Amino acid sequence: MNPIVNGIAQDYQGKVDVRRLNVIGDGKAAFEYFRMLGHPSYVLLKSDGTRAWSDVGLQTREQLAARLDAVLKPR
């Protein structure tokens, strides 16, 4: 998943803050707070901190980009 996430981070630089957390260590609190049930897990938060989308399991770069584009699309 690292190459996919790295590509997303590069493609959306300045639009999205991409963070990678490990459930064993620095990410444990986030995994508990967002009730993530597996790996890899994704949580997309709006600027106000509310959840816009979340999912668990392998995702393609295209799938992640489509989710980001849907959330970032101006209304």
PyMOL commands that place a pseudoatom at each C-alpha (Angstrom):
pseudoatom trace, name=CA, resn=MET, resi=1, chain=A, elem=C, hetatm=0, pos=[0.000, 0.000, 0.000]
pseudoatom trace, name=CA, resn=ASN, resi=2, chain=A, elem=C, hetatm=0, pos=[2.906, 2.392, 0.532]
pseudoatom trace, name=CA, resn=PRO, resi=3, chain=A, elem=C, hetatm=0, pos=[3.437, 3.097, -3.196]
pseudoatom trace, name=CA, resn=ILE, resi=4, chain=A, elem=C, hetatm=0, pos=[-0.280, 3.813, -3.618]
pseudoatom trace, name=CA, resn=VAL, resi=5, chain=A, elem=C, hetatm=0, pos=[-0.496, 6.051, -0.558]
pseudoatom trace, name=CA, resn=ASN, resi=6, chain=A, elem=C, hetatm=0, pos=[2.730, 7.820, -1.534]
pseudoatom trace, name=CA, resn=GLY, resi=7, chain=A, elem=C, hetatm=0, pos=[1.289, 8.484, -5.005]
pseudoatom trace, name=CA, resn=ILE, resi=8, chain=A, elem=C, hetatm=0, pos=[-1.945, 9.840, -3.520]
pseudoatom trace, name=CA, resn=ALA, resi=9, chain=A, elem=C, hetatm=0, pos=[0.043, 12.065, -1.161]
pseudoatom trace, name=CA, resn=GLN, resi=10, chain=A, elem=C, hetatm=0, pos=[2.000, 13.453, -4.103]
pseudoatom trace, name=CA, resn=ASP, resi=11, chain=A, elem=C, hetatm=0, pos=[-1.037, 13.876, -6.378]
pseudoatom trace, name=CA, resn=TYR, resi=12, chain=A, elem=C, hetatm=0, pos=[-3.072, 15.686, -3.705]
pseudoatom trace, name=CA, resn=GLN, resi=13, chain=A, elem=C, hetatm=0, pos=[-0.251, 17.691, -2.126]
pseudoatom trace, name=CA, resn=GLY, resi=14, chain=A, elem=C, hetatm=0, pos=[-1.622, 20.955, -0.790]
pseudoatom trace, name=CA, resn=LYS, resi=15, chain=A, elem=C, hetatm=0, pos=[-5.202, 19.627, -0.874]
pseudoatom trace, name=CA, resn=VAL, resi=16, chain=A, elem=C, hetatm=0, pos=[-5.029, 16.653, 1.493]
pseudoatom trace, name=CA, resn=ASP, resi=17, chain=A, elem=C, hetatm=0, pos=[-2.839, 15.925, 4.511]
pseudoatom trace, name=CA, resn=VAL, resi=18, chain=A, elem=C, hetatm=0, pos=[-1.907, 12.230, 4.263]
pseudoatom trace, name=CA, resn=ARG, resi=19, chain=A, elem=C, hetatm=0, pos=[-0.875, 10.512, 7.482]
pseudoatom trace, name=CA, resn=ARG, resi=20, chain=A, elem=C, hetatm=0, pos=[0.225, 6.939, 8.003]
pseudoatom trace, name=CA, resn=LEU, resi=21, chain=A, elem=C, hetatm=0, pos=[-0.334, 5.496, 11.446]
pseudoatom trace, name=CA, resn=ASN, resi=22, chain=A, elem=C, hetatm=0, pos=[0.638, 2.142, 12.864]
pseudoatom trace, name=CA, resn=VAL, resi=23, chain=A, elem=C, hetatm=0, pos=[-1.894, 0.499, 15.185]
pseudoatom trace, name=CA, resn=ILE, resi=24, chain=A, elem=C, hetatm=0, pos=[1.023, -0.688, 17.297]
pseudoatom trace, name=CA, resn=GLY, resi=25, chain=A, elem=C, hetatm=0, pos=[2.314, 2.611, 18.564]
pseudoatom trace, name=CA, resn=ASP, resi=26, chain=A, elem=C, hetatm=0, pos=[1.392, 6.099, 17.444]
pseudoatom trace, name=CA, resn=GLY, resi=27, chain=A, elem=C, hetatm=0, pos=[-1.855, 5.114, 15.720]
pseudoatom trace, name=CA, resn=LYS, resi=28, chain=A, elem=C, hetatm=0, pos=[-3.477, 3.024, 18.445]
pseudoatom trace, name=CA, resn=ALA, resi=29, chain=A, elem=C, hetatm=0, pos=[-5.604, 5.883, 19.785]
pseudoatom trace, name=CA, resn=ALA, resi=30, chain=A, elem=C, hetatm=0, pos=[-6.800, 6.804, 16.277]
pseudoatom trace, name=CA, resn=PHE, resi=31, chain=A, elem=C, hetatm=0, pos=[-7.698, 3.188, 15.484]
pseudoatom trace, name=CA, resn=GLU, resi=32, chain=A, elem=C, hetatm=0, pos=[-9.743, 2.999, 18.689]
pseudoatom trace, name=CA, resn=TYR, resi=33, chain=A, elem=C, hetatm=0, pos=[-11.367, 6.422, 18.237]
pseudoatom trace, name=CA, resn=PHE, resi=34, chain=A, elem=C, hetatm=0, pos=[-12.458, 5.726, 14.647]
pseudoatom trace, name=CA, resn=ARG, resi=35, chain=A, elem=C, hetatm=0, pos=[-13.326, 2.076, 15.430]
pseudoatom trace, name=CA, resn=MET, resi=36, chain=A, elem=C, hetatm=0, pos=[-11.207, 0.761, 12.602]
pseudoatom trace, name=CA, resn=LEU, resi=37, chain=A, elem=C, hetatm=0, pos=[-11.616, -2.991, 12.398]
pseudoatom trace, name=CA, resn=GLY, resi=38, chain=A, elem=C, hetatm=0, pos=[-8.817, -4.083, 10.084]
pseudoatom trace, name=CA, resn=HIS, resi=39, chain=A, elem=C, hetatm=0, pos=[-5.778, -3.203, 8.052]
pseudoatom trace, name=CA, resn=PRO, resi=40, chain=A, elem=C, hetatm=0, pos=[-5.293, -1.231, 6.003]
pseudoatom trace, name=CA, resn=SER, resi=41, chain=A, elem=C, hetatm=0, pos=[-7.885, 1.269, 7.164]
pseudoatom trace, name=CA, resn=TYR, resi=42, chain=A, elem=C, hetatm=0, pos=[-8.649, 4.656, 5.670]
pseudoatom trace, name=CA, resn=VAL, resi=43, chain=A, elem=C, hetatm=0, pos=[-10.344, 7.645, 7.240]
pseudoatom trace, name=CA, resn=LEU, resi=44, chain=A, elem=C, hetatm=0, pos=[-10.978, 10.833, 5.311]
pseudoatom trace, name=CA, resn=LEU, resi=45, chain=A, elem=C, hetatm=0, pos=[-11.748, 13.773, 7.556]
pseudoatom trace, name=CA, resn=LYS, resi=46, chain=A, elem=C, hetatm=0, pos=[-13.232, 17.098, 6.554]
pseudoatom trace, name=CA, resn=SER, resi=47, chain=A, elem=C, hetatm=0, pos=[-11.468, 20.270, 7.647]
pseudoatom trace, name=CA, resn=ASP, resi=48, chain=A, elem=C, hetatm=0, pos=[-13.819, 20.496, 10.650]
pseudoatom trace, name=CA, resn=GLY, resi=49, chain=A, elem=C, hetatm=0, pos=[-12.681, 17.049, 11.850]
pseudoatom trace, name=CA, resn=THR, resi=50, chain=A, elem=C, hetatm=0, pos=[-15.842, 15.145, 10.963]
pseudoatom trace, name=CA, resn=ARG, resi=51, chain=A, elem=C, hetatm=0, pos=[-15.565, 11.888, 9.038]
pseudoatom trace, name=CA, resn=ALA, resi=52, chain=A, elem=C, hetatm=0, pos=[-16.272, 12.206, 5.315]
pseudoatom trace, name=CA, resn=TRP, resi=53, chain=A, elem=C, hetatm=0, pos=[-15.491, 8.579, 4.422]
pseudoatom trace, name=CA, resn=SER, resi=54, chain=A, elem=C, hetatm=0, pos=[-13.856, 5.505, 5.860]
pseudoatom trace, name=CA, resn=ASP, resi=55, chain=A, elem=C, hetatm=0, pos=[-13.188, 1.980, 4.676]
pseudoatom trace, name=CA, resn=VAL, resi=56, chain=A, elem=C, hetatm=0, pos=[-11.104, -1.094, 5.422]
pseudoatom trace, name=CA, resn=GLY, resi=57, chain=A, elem=C, hetatm=0, pos=[-9.203, -3.300, 3.004]
pseudoatom trace, name=CA, resn=LEU, resi=58, chain=A, elem=C, hetatm=0, pos=[-6.978, -2.971, 0.005]
pseudoatom trace, name=CA, resn=GLN, resi=59, chain=A, elem=C, hetatm=0, pos=[-7.838, -0.092, -2.317]
pseudoatom trace, name=CA, resn=THR, resi=60, chain=A, elem=C, hetatm=0, pos=[-6.419, 0.772, -5.705]
pseudoatom trace, name=CA, resn=ARG, resi=61, chain=A, elem=C, hetatm=0, pos=[-4.992, 4.198, -6.393]
pseudoatom trace, name=CA, resn=GLU, resi=62, chain=A, elem=C, hetatm=0, pos=[-7.990, 4.859, -8.640]
pseudoatom trace, name=CA, resn=GLN, resi=63, chain=A, elem=C, hetatm=0, pos=[-10.457, 3.924, -5.889]
pseudoatom trace, name=CA, resn=LEU, resi=64, chain=A, elem=C, hetatm=0, pos=[-8.788, 6.218, -3.357]
pseudoatom trace, name=CA, resn=ALA, resi=65, chain=A, elem=C, hetatm=0, pos=[-8.550, 9.057, -5.879]
pseudoatom trace, name=CA, resn=ALA, resi=66, chain=A, elem=C, hetatm=0, pos=[-12.247, 8.717, -6.712]
pseudoatom trace, name=CA, resn=ARG, resi=67, chain=A, elem=C, hetatm=0, pos=[-13.169, 8.963, -3.007]
pseudoatom trace, name=CA, resn=LEU, resi=68, chain=A, elem=C, hetatm=0, pos=[-10.960, 12.006, -2.539]
pseudoatom trace, name=CA, resn=ASP, resi=69, chain=A, elem=C, hetatm=0, pos=[-12.294, 13.695, -5.654]
pseudoatom trace, name=CA, resn=ALA, resi=70, chain=A, elem=C, hetatm=0, pos=[-15.892, 13.111, -4.509]
pseudoatom trace, name=CA, resn=VAL, resi=71, chain=A, elem=C, hetatm=0, pos=[-15.213, 14.710, -1.134]
pseudoatom trace, name=CA, resn=LEU, resi=72, chain=A, elem=C, hetatm=0, pos=[-13.092, 17.564, -2.502]
pseudoatom trace, name=CA, resn=LYS, resi=73, chain=A, elem=C, hetatm=0, pos=[-15.566, 18.401, -5.282]
pseudoatom trace, name=CA, resn=PRO, resi=74, chain=A, elem=C, hetatm=0, pos=[-16.954, 21.918, -4.754]
pseudoatom trace, name=CA, resn=ARG, resi=75, chain=A, elem=C, hetatm=0, pos=[-20.632, 22.028, -3.960]
for i in range(1, 75): cmd.bond("trace and resi %d" % i, "trace and resi %d" % (i + 1))
show_as sticks, trace
zoom trace
